[in-house]
């Protein structure tokens, strides 16, 4: 066990830090803020000040050496513990380690054994992280099962999982490709509120309810377009999907959508 001792400036006392525990903990804590640049920087500075310069030489071992395996149990505590906002970030680190060949089978098995009990907020990101393990049959089987289960409850959640399944195992996903055509037709979307997908609702001066995404992307027939475009990229000569795209290219109320469809089809024709 390595112990690093340093002098606190405000007290002439020696504080002992167990680096075997402190460094992995700092990596997890700082890494969990990767999507929050300001907080990430602040926490990184705080951890660096606590550990001191003498600890810097030890950090590479936790990324490239066997000591990283010592931090995996700490990641497990976060990933498979009580839900909070750091849970899916710990899962993200674990799946990255698995992609790099570190305890791949064990990590995949353990995530699969826990993911059914995850809350939705952690489960859906976990499916995305797992999909990066391309060609992994266990992951493909898990994603296919959840895709089929979600078909009964929410076709859009099923669609999101389908995209992950395709990323992981195109061959398995293609067995269900006709599902995309059903979504493109609007099947199962009747009466679905855009608020379920994170859209922002507003009311105009005439009392009409309108929706838009935070980035102002139009909501109209959003999922139908997504599905049609996905299927078109797979089968650009499909007659039904081309009829749908013909309609939207001419009639969709948003000019940028009409333009994007036109460019997509020009690219498709060029590839053909």
Secondary structure by P-SEA (a helix, b strand, c coil): cbbbbbbcccccbbbbbccccaaaaaaaaaaaacccaaaaaaaaaaaaaaacccccccccccccccccccaaaaaaaaaccccccaaaaaaaaaaaaaaaccaaaaaaaaaaaccccccaaaaaaaaaaaacccccaaaaaaaaaaaaaaccccaaaaaaaaaaaaaacaaaaaaacaaaaaaaaccccccccccccbbbbbbccccbbbbbccccccccaaaaaaaaaaaaaaccccaaaaaaaaaaacccccaaaaaaaaaaaaaaaaac
